[in-house]
Amino acid sequence: MKNSSLNLIRAAFVVGAIGATASAMAAPVKAQIKAPAPAPALCNSGSGDTDVMVNGQGQAVSDVSYHAVNANNCFGKVGGNDDATGLNGLATSTGWGMGWALAARDNTGANETDISNTVEGLLWNVSASSASFGSWLLTATDTNGILPANLGDSFDFVFGLKGGNGLAYYLFDSVIFDGEEGGRYAVTFLNNGGQIPGLSHLSVYARYDGPGPSLGGSSSGGGARNDVPEPASLALVALALLGAGLTTRRRA
């Protein structure tokens, strides 16, 4: 009897141990993974120059803002002057793709001619301060009526800041442009003399991203939108018309 009881206890212990092991194996294990530190929002160096550092801070997405929002990405510094061919040629290095067209450029020199181009049916113009930091204003006029692009649609923009012998690019991805927008800029790279240069010119490159956020994505001339009624709204209108018809019928 004693042996039988002891055997039962041993069997129960073994079964319990097996059950505990199975439960431990089945239970999810919370890995102690330390969250990675946020990556610094600095530009990719275009040339490896050490002079991209100013006061210990490299070129950053906060150098240029669009409607008080920082750039999505940036690239610099590179040498020479900017143009659409050069920017599209950097597609692999920047990761921003191709299809960029020069929309407008403000040459801050007194005897230099500004550039205003028609891109995606919009005639663009940009103005900027001439100091190493300041403000910019981008405007556009719809020249193609109901055809896209229209004011209020979504665009990708690249802003090019040229100063001294350097150039830096700043990307704004999928932003709404309704005909006039502004922001701030700051040149943060050094010239050959080791100083922060003033702004030589500010260029804006545009690429159409698609219709704006209006319901249905349809648009009409001048940037106005043709909102498509939701099914719920249509149902309410139908009920109202039915009620009006019944009331008229009863009166009759």
Stockholm file with secondary structure:
# STOCKHOLM 1.0

chainA/1-252         MKNSSLNLIRAAFVVGAIGATASAMAAPVKAQIKAPAPAPALCNSGSGDTDVMVNGQGQAVSDVSYHAVNANNCFGKVGGNDDATGLNGLATSTGWGMGWALAARDNTGANETDISNTVEGLLWNVSASSASFGSWLLTATDTNGILPANLGDSFDFVFGLKGGNGLAYYLFDSVIFDGEEGGRYAVTFLNNGGQIPGLSHLSVYARYDGPGPSLGGSSSGGGARNDVPEPASLALVALALLGAGLTTRRRA
#=GR chainA/1-252 SS CHHHHHHHHHHHHHHHHHHHHHHHHHSCCCCCCCCCCCCCCBCBCSSCCGGGCBTTBCCBGGGBEETTEECSEEEEEEESCCCHHHHHHTHHHHSCCSCCEEEEEEECSTTCCCEECEETTEEEEEEECSSSEEEEEEEEEECSTTSSSCTTEEEEEEEEEEETTEEEEEEEEEEEECSEEEEEEECCSCCTTSSCCCCCEEEEEEEEEECCSSGGGCCCGGGCCCCCCCHHHHHHHHHHHHHHHHHHHHHC
#=GC SS_cons         CHHHHHHHHHHHHHHHHHHHHHHHHHSCCCCCCCCCCCCCCBCBCSSCCGGGCBTTBCCBGGGBEETTEECSEEEEEEESCCCHHHHHHTHHHHSCCSCCEEEEEEECSTTCCCEECEETTEEEEEEECSSSEEEEEEEEEECSTTSSSCTTEEEEEEEEEEETTEEEEEEEEEEEECSEEEEEEECCSCCTTSSCCCCCEEEEEEEEEECCSSGGGCCCGGGCCCCCCCHHHHHHHHHHHHHHHHHHHHHC
//
